[in-house]
Amino acid sequence: MQLAHIPLDQLNISALNMRHGKRAPDISDILPSVRARGVLVPLLVRPNGQPETFEIVAGRRRYFAAKSLADERGEGDPLPCAIMEDGDDADALEASLIENLARLDPDEVSQWETFSRLVRQGRTVPISLRPSASLT
């Protein structure tokens, strides 16, 4: 697998993406972090049969957040991407499923410990990352 930064206009959503759909996804939870830091986790893409273009197997929400930011600013940065070998559809479908099912949200204690470390380092916890009021 290769890693590359790919311009937004060379990416589109694969029909094999587990979360493929006609409506844009809710990105309100990740947009503040993408605004502040950019896309940190590479999208999983594969060649789509046209020169220099790729389809997104996993990372649809990151893509939409980057597109939203590009629309706000009038330009977008290339996105970090892990490029799968051109292969069969089952490989792409399996990769999409693995990424989406393997994601586990951190438990409350781990969140608190990490937020506390961040505050001890002199930082504040961004509003978008603060635990809900029910956790305080």
N, CA, C and O of each residue as an XYZ file, in Angstrom:
544
protein
N       0.846     -1.159      0.000
C       0.000      0.000      0.000
C       0.900      1.233      0.000
O       1.877      1.303      0.746
N       0.562      2.191     -0.836
C       1.299      3.449     -0.915
C       0.559      4.533     -0.147
O      -0.660      4.476      0.014
N       1.310      5.518      0.322
C       0.709      6.691      0.940
C       0.968      7.879      0.024
O       2.070      8.034     -0.503
N      -0.047      8.717     -0.167
C       0.081      9.898     -1.017
C      -0.919     10.948     -0.572
O      -1.915     10.636      0.082
N      -0.648     12.189     -0.930
C      -1.601     13.282     -0.736
C      -2.267     13.518     -2.077
O      -1.603     13.832     -3.064
N      -3.592     13.365     -2.108
C      -4.346     13.416     -3.361
C      -5.305     14.601     -3.321
O      -6.031     14.772     -2.342
N      -5.321     15.433     -4.387
C      -6.243     16.567     -4.440
C      -7.701     16.100     -4.393
O      -8.041     15.022     -4.882
N      -8.550     16.936     -3.795
C      -9.974     16.615     -3.661
C     -10.638     16.290     -4.989
O     -11.481     15.396     -5.062
N     -10.264     17.011     -6.039
C     -10.930     16.807     -7.332
C     -10.536     15.505     -8.023
O     -11.062     15.176     -9.086
N      -9.613     14.769     -7.416
C      -9.234     13.467     -7.962
C      -9.831     12.322     -7.151
O      -9.470     11.162     -7.349
N     -10.745     12.650     -6.237
C     -11.368     11.646     -5.372
C     -12.876     11.641     -5.560
O     -13.488     12.685     -5.783
N     -13.469     10.454     -5.467
C     -14.921     10.320     -5.405
C     -15.250      9.126     -4.519
O     -14.385      8.294     -4.246
N     -16.498      9.043     -4.073
C     -16.913      7.984     -3.153
C     -17.182      6.700     -3.933
O     -17.902      6.710     -4.931
N     -16.606      5.610     -3.476
C     -16.836      4.306     -4.092
C     -18.218      3.784     -3.717
O     -18.679      3.975     -2.592
N     -18.861      3.136     -4.649
C     -20.135      2.480     -4.357
C     -19.932      1.339     -3.360
O     -20.894      0.863     -2.756
N     -18.690      0.902     -3.188
C     -18.386     -0.170     -2.250
C     -18.135      0.345     -0.835
O     -17.994     -0.446      0.097
N     -18.078      1.668     -0.671
C     -17.901      2.243      0.655
C     -19.115      1.851      1.500
O     -20.256      2.049      1.083
N     -18.868      1.305      2.667
C     -19.935      0.810      3.525
C     -20.980      1.894      3.814
O     -22.165      1.599      3.972
N     -20.537      3.122      3.878
C     -21.438      4.228      4.208
C     -21.831      5.041      2.979
O     -22.244      6.195      3.101
N     -21.705      4.448      1.806
C     -22.073      5.128      0.566
C     -23.553      5.480      0.608
O     -24.377      4.667      1.029
N     -23.882      6.656      0.185
C     -25.276      7.080      0.168
C     -25.431      8.348     -0.642
O     -24.449      8.995     -1.005
N     -26.644      8.685     -0.914
C     -26.905      9.871     -1.728
C     -26.795     11.152     -0.923
O     -26.372     12.179     -1.456
N     -27.165     11.114      0.343
C     -27.096     12.309      1.183
C     -25.711     12.458      1.784
O     -25.038     11.477      2.100
N     -25.307     13.702      1.932
C     -24.029     13.972      2.597
C     -24.138     13.556      4.065
O     -25.192     13.732      4.677
N     -23.068     13.010      4.632
C     -23.122     12.575      6.032
C     -23.061     13.758      6.991
O     -22.656     14.855      6.609
N     -23.463     13.531      8.230
C     -23.327     14.533      9.277
C     -21.849     14.607      9.656
O     -21.265     13.623     10.109
N     -21.263     15.765      9.468
C     -19.837     15.952      9.777
C     -19.627     16.955     10.901
O     -18.499     17.367     11.168
N     -20.715     17.348     11.562
C     -20.630     18.400     12.575
C     -19.661     18.050     13.708
O     -19.065     18.944     14.309
N     -19.501     16.770     14.000
C     -18.605     16.381     15.088
C     -17.132     16.418     14.696
O     -16.282     16.598     15.568
N     -16.802     16.254     13.425
C     -15.397     16.229     13.022
C     -14.951     17.512     12.323
O     -13.750     17.755     12.208
N     -15.875     18.325     11.862
C     -15.518     19.535     11.125
C     -14.641     20.493     11.937
O     -13.680     21.028     11.384
N     -14.926     20.736     13.226
C     -14.032     21.635     13.980
C     -12.592     21.142     14.034
O     -11.663     21.945     13.946
N     -12.395     19.852     14.176
C     -11.036     19.324     14.233
C     -10.362     19.382     12.866
O      -9.158     19.623     12.785
N     -11.110     19.167     11.801
C     -10.544     19.282     10.449
C     -10.187     20.739     10.163
O      -9.176     21.011      9.516
N     -11.003     21.674     10.637
C     -10.668     23.096     10.483
C      -9.366     23.424     11.203
O      -8.519     24.143     10.672
N      -9.212     22.895     12.412
C      -8.052     23.229     13.237
C      -6.775     22.513     12.800
O      -5.695     23.103     12.821
N      -6.893     21.254     12.407
C      -5.696     20.445     12.165
C      -5.601     19.822     10.777
O      -4.552     19.301     10.398
N      -6.687     19.873     10.025
C      -6.716     19.173      8.743
C      -7.110     17.720      8.964
O      -7.420     17.311     10.082
N      -7.094     16.961      7.903
C      -7.401     15.531      7.985
C      -6.128     14.817      8.423
O      -5.115     14.857      7.725
N      -6.183     14.168      9.574
C      -4.997     13.517     10.146
C      -4.900     12.034      9.811
O      -3.799     11.493      9.704
N      -6.042     11.376      9.645
C      -6.059      9.940      9.378
C      -6.285      9.735      7.880
O      -7.268     10.231      7.328
N      -5.385      9.009      7.223
C      -5.531      8.830      5.775
C      -6.835      8.136      5.377
O      -7.330      7.255      6.080
N      -7.369      8.551      4.244
C      -8.506      7.876      3.635
C      -7.970      6.622      2.956
O      -6.807      6.586      2.554
N      -8.789      5.610      2.828
C      -8.421      4.399      2.120
C      -9.042      4.491      0.730
O     -10.265      4.543      0.595
N      -8.202      4.510     -0.298
C      -8.678      4.692     -1.669
C      -8.101      3.601     -2.565
O      -7.173      2.879     -2.199
N      -8.693      3.514     -3.758
C      -8.150      2.612     -4.771
C      -8.341      3.276     -6.130
O      -9.241      4.099     -6.299
N      -7.491      2.920     -7.109
C      -7.664      3.491     -8.446
C      -9.060      3.167     -8.967
O      -9.582      2.080     -8.721
N      -9.668      4.119     -9.693
C     -11.017      3.871    -10.188
C     -11.073      3.640    -11.689
O     -12.152      3.679    -12.280
N      -9.930      3.400    -12.308
C      -9.913      3.072    -13.733
C      -9.609      4.244    -14.638
O      -9.333      4.053    -15.822
N      -9.653      5.454    -14.106
C      -9.302      6.637    -14.879
C      -7.955      7.145    -14.382
O      -7.643      7.005    -13.200
N      -7.156      7.729    -15.262
C      -5.827      8.197    -14.840
C      -5.891      9.210    -13.695
O      -6.663     10.167    -13.733
N      -5.068      8.976    -12.687
C      -4.903      9.898    -11.563
C      -6.173     10.176    -10.759
O      -6.256     11.209    -10.094
N      -7.161      9.285    -10.804
C      -8.360      9.448     -9.987
C      -8.567      8.203     -9.133
O      -8.179      7.095     -9.504
N      -9.186      8.421     -7.982
C      -9.326      7.347     -7.010
C     -10.716      7.372     -6.406
O     -11.363      8.417     -6.339
N     -11.167      6.202     -5.963
C     -12.445      6.122     -5.264
C     -12.176      5.821     -3.797
O     -11.277      5.054     -3.453
N     -12.977      6.443     -2.945
C     -12.797      6.328     -1.497
C     -13.523      5.091     -0.996
O     -14.747      4.987     -1.084
N     -12.750      4.165     -0.474
C     -13.279      2.925      0.084
C     -13.674      3.154      1.542
O     -14.685      2.622      2.002
N     -12.886      3.937      2.263
C     -13.166      4.264      3.664
C     -12.646      5.672      3.926
O     -11.539      6.019      3.515
N     -13.443      6.472      4.606
C     -13.055      7.842      4.912
C     -14.019      8.871      4.329
O     -13.657     10.031      4.131
N     -15.230      8.444      4.061
C     -16.233      9.310      3.439
C     -16.496     10.586      4.253
O     -16.590     11.670      3.678
N     -16.612     10.471      5.562
C     -16.887     11.646      6.394
C     -15.699     12.603      6.400
O     -15.890     13.819      6.376
N     -14.480     12.077      6.431
C     -13.291     12.937      6.373
C     -13.257     13.698      5.056
O     -12.917     14.881      5.020
N     -13.613     13.011      3.974
C     -13.669     13.628      2.648
C     -14.696     14.763      2.625
O     -14.397     15.858      2.149
N     -15.896     14.510      3.136
C     -16.927     15.539      3.138
C     -16.540     16.717      4.033
O     -16.855     17.862      3.708
N     -15.868     16.458      5.141
C     -15.400     17.552      5.999
C     -14.357     18.391      5.261
O     -14.390     19.620      5.325
N     -13.448     17.743      4.572
C     -12.425     18.466      3.800
C     -13.067     19.262      2.666
O     -12.654     20.387      2.385
N     -14.079     18.680      2.011
C     -14.796     19.404      0.954
C     -15.500     20.630      1.515
O     -15.466     21.698      0.903
N     -16.134     20.489      2.661
C     -16.823     21.607      3.292
C     -15.832     22.731      3.605
O     -16.114     23.904      3.359
N     -14.690     22.366      4.140
C     -13.657     23.340      4.457
C     -13.129     24.004      3.182
O     -12.890     25.211      3.169
N     -12.951     23.238      2.131
C     -12.493     23.796      0.849
C     -13.517     24.786      0.300
O     -13.150     25.822     -0.256
N     -14.801     24.467      0.456
C     -15.851     25.385      0.016
C     -15.803     26.691      0.813
O     -16.001     27.767      0.249
N     -15.542     26.602      2.118
C     -15.456     27.796      2.970
C     -14.275     28.679      2.584
O     -14.386     29.904      2.551
N     -13.147     28.044      2.293
C     -11.903     28.781      2.053
C     -11.640     29.089      0.579
O     -10.778     29.905      0.251
N     -12.385     28.433     -0.299
C     -12.163     28.649     -1.721
C     -11.081     27.769     -2.314
O     -10.829     27.820     -3.518
N     -10.442     26.969     -1.489
C      -9.434     26.013     -1.952
C      -9.271     24.925     -0.903
O      -9.554     25.139      0.276
N      -8.817     23.769     -1.337
C      -8.655     22.661     -0.414
C      -7.275     22.046     -0.505
O      -6.654     22.016     -1.567
N      -6.817     21.566      0.614
C      -5.528     20.879      0.642
C      -5.704     19.448      0.162
O      -6.767     18.858      0.356
N      -4.673     18.879     -0.465
C      -4.739     17.452     -0.810
C      -4.906     16.621      0.467
O      -4.410     16.992      1.530
N      -5.606     15.502      0.344
C      -5.880     14.655      1.505
C      -4.883     13.508      1.592
O      -4.476     12.951      0.572
N      -4.487     13.153      2.825
C      -3.627     11.974      2.985
C      -4.443     10.726      2.649
O      -5.561     10.549      3.131
N      -3.868      9.876      1.824
C      -4.579      8.668      1.381
C      -3.647      7.466      1.388
O      -2.476      7.563      1.020
N      -4.188      6.337      1.811
C      -3.515      5.044      1.658
C      -4.133      4.418      0.418
O      -5.343      4.198      0.360
N      -3.303      4.133     -0.567
C      -3.789      3.642     -1.854
C      -3.682      2.119     -1.896
O      -2.593      1.547     -1.839
N      -4.847      1.483     -1.997
C      -4.909      0.025     -2.121
C      -4.481     -0.375     -3.524
O      -4.590      0.411     -4.465
N      -4.002     -1.579     -3.653
C      -3.719     -2.124     -4.972
C      -5.040     -2.283     -5.719
O      -6.076     -2.572     -5.120
N      -4.986     -2.092     -7.010
C      -6.173     -2.308     -7.824
C      -6.509     -3.796     -7.731
O      -5.689     -4.639     -8.095
N      -7.683     -4.115     -7.257
C      -8.029     -5.509     -7.046
C      -9.507     -5.732     -7.188
O     -10.224     -4.942     -7.802
N      -9.946     -6.813     -6.616
C     -11.363     -7.117     -6.769
C     -12.223     -6.344     -5.782
O     -11.728     -5.815     -4.787
N     -13.500     -6.288     -6.068
C     -14.437     -5.533     -5.249
C     -14.551     -6.091     -3.839
O     -14.796     -5.337     -2.897
N     -14.378     -7.390     -3.679
C     -14.491     -7.994     -2.353
C     -13.412     -7.451     -1.417
O     -13.675     -7.255     -0.230
N     -12.201     -7.203     -1.928
C     -11.130     -6.625     -1.106
C     -11.519     -5.236     -0.614
O     -11.317     -4.907      0.555
N     -12.075     -4.425     -1.504
C     -12.476     -3.062     -1.141
C     -13.627     -3.091     -0.142
O     -13.619     -2.342      0.836
N     -14.601     -3.936     -0.376
C     -15.739     -4.044      0.520
C     -15.298     -4.517      1.903
O     -15.769     -4.003      2.918
N     -14.406     -5.483      1.941
C     -13.887     -5.982      3.215
C     -13.123     -4.891      3.959
O     -13.280     -4.748      5.171
N     -12.296     -4.117      3.247
C     -11.532     -3.044      3.881
C     -12.461     -1.988      4.464
O     -12.221     -1.496      5.566
N     -13.517     -1.633      3.742
C     -14.483     -0.658      4.232
C     -15.168     -1.175      5.495
O     -15.329     -0.437      6.467
N     -15.558     -2.416      5.474
C     -16.217     -3.024      6.627
C     -15.293     -3.061      7.838
O     -15.713     -2.740      8.949
N     -14.046     -3.448      7.630
C     -13.086     -3.537      8.735
C     -12.873     -2.174      9.372
O     -12.905     -2.056     10.597
N     -12.653     -1.132      8.553
C     -12.417      0.196      9.127
C     -13.623      0.679      9.924
O     -13.467      1.247     11.005
N     -14.798      0.460      9.408
C     -15.991      0.969     10.069
C     -16.377      0.167     11.301
O     -16.903      0.740     12.255
N     -16.138     -1.125     11.317
C     -16.493     -1.940     12.481
C     -15.421     -1.917     13.562
O     -15.722     -2.116     14.739
N     -14.170     -1.675     13.171
C     -13.070     -1.731     14.131
C     -12.984     -0.479     14.992
O     -12.287     -0.479     16.006
N     -13.673      0.581     14.611
C     -13.592      1.836     15.347
C     -14.381      1.734     16.646
O     -15.585      1.477     16.640
N     -13.692      1.937     17.741
C     -14.350      1.955     19.051
C     -14.123      3.312     19.688
O     -12.997      3.808     19.711
N     -15.175      3.912     20.202
C     -15.027      5.171     20.905
C     -14.331      4.906     22.232
O     -14.550      3.857     22.840
N     -13.496      5.832     22.695
C     -12.819      5.619     23.978
C     -13.820      5.683     25.131
O     -14.827      6.388     25.065
N     -13.520      4.934     26.181
C     -14.388      4.961     27.354
C     -14.197      6.294     28.089
O     -13.248      7.030     27.820
N     -15.107      6.591     29.013
C     -15.106      7.879     29.702
C     -13.838      8.110     30.510
O     -13.342      9.236     30.561
N     -13.303      7.077     31.138
C     -12.100      7.232     31.951
C     -10.909      7.588     31.064
O     -10.122      8.469     31.413
N     -10.768      6.919     29.932
C      -9.676      7.230     29.004
C      -9.806      8.656     28.478
O      -8.807      9.364     28.348
N     -11.035      9.080     28.174
C     -11.252     10.455     27.724
C     -10.815     11.438     28.806
O     -10.076     12.384     28.532
N     -11.271     11.211     30.025
C     -10.941     12.108     31.127
C      -9.430     12.179     31.342
O      -8.881     13.269     31.500
N      -8.755     11.035     31.349
C      -7.307     11.023     31.552
C      -6.595     11.808     30.463
O      -5.660     12.557     30.746
N      -7.025     11.643     29.232
C      -6.384     12.330     28.110
C      -6.674     13.826     28.156
O      -5.775     14.636     27.928
N      -7.918     14.203     28.447
C      -8.244     15.620     28.584
C      -7.422     16.246     29.713
O      -6.929     17.365     29.572
N      -7.274     15.535     30.823
C      -6.490     16.036     31.951
C      -5.036     16.247     31.561
O      -4.435     17.253     31.938
N      -4.473     15.326     30.823
C      -3.086     15.476     30.348
C      -2.953     16.697     29.450
O      -1.971     17.434     29.534
N      -3.937     16.906     28.599
C      -3.931     18.046     27.692
C      -3.956     19.357     28.484
O      -3.209     20.283     28.168
N      -4.803     19.439     29.503
C      -4.898     20.636     30.338
C      -3.589     20.856     31.091
O      -3.132     21.994     31.201
N      -2.974     19.784     31.616
C      -1.678     19.919     32.309
C      -0.589     20.424     31.372
O       0.390     21.020     31.820
N      -0.753     20.191     30.084
C       0.207     20.673     29.094
C      -0.077     22.116     28.689
O       0.588     22.663     27.809
N      -1.079     22.737     29.341
C      -1.382     24.130     29.074
C      -2.379     24.365     27.948
O      -2.544     25.497     27.494
N      -3.030     23.329     27.504
C      -4.013     23.453     26.428
C      -5.423     23.422     26.983
O      -5.652     22.985     28.111
N      -6.356     23.885     26.189
C      -7.761     23.755     26.544
C      -8.361     22.677     25.662
O      -7.846     22.377     24.584
N      -9.436     22.109     26.123
C     -10.125     21.069     25.367
C     -11.095     21.767     24.420
O     -11.980     22.493     24.875
N     -10.947     21.562     23.110
C     -11.877     22.188     22.175
C     -13.316     21.781     22.485
O     -13.582     20.650     22.890
N     -14.233     22.718     22.288
C     -15.648     22.468     22.593
C     -16.145     21.214     21.884
O     -16.911     20.438     22.455
N     -15.718     21.018     20.658
C     -16.203     19.862     19.896
C     -15.753     18.532     20.488
O     -16.327     17.490     20.172
N     -14.734     18.554     21.341
C     -14.233     17.312     21.932
C     -14.649     17.127     23.377
O     -14.393     16.076     23.966
N     -15.280     18.122     23.951
C     -15.666     18.020     25.358
C     -16.742     16.961     25.542
O     -17.656     16.841     24.726
N     -16.626     16.191     26.625
C     -17.649     15.190     26.893
C     -18.988     15.870     27.169
O     -19.042     17.034     27.565
N     -20.039     15.135     26.957
C     -21.371     15.683     27.208
C     -21.539     15.986     28.687
O     -20.796     15.481     29.528
N     -22.513     16.807     28.988
C     -22.763     17.214     30.380
C     -23.056     16.026     31.280
O     -22.832     16.091     32.488
N     -23.558     14.935     30.697
C     -23.884     13.774     31.514
C     -22.639     13.088     32.067
O     -22.736     12.282     32.993
N     -21.478     13.399     31.511
C     -20.240     12.781     31.966
C     -19.550     13.614     33.059
O     -18.607     13.139     33.691
N     -20.009     14.832     33.280
C     -19.316     15.691     34.247
C     -19.898     15.587     35.620
O     -19.424     16.248     36.544
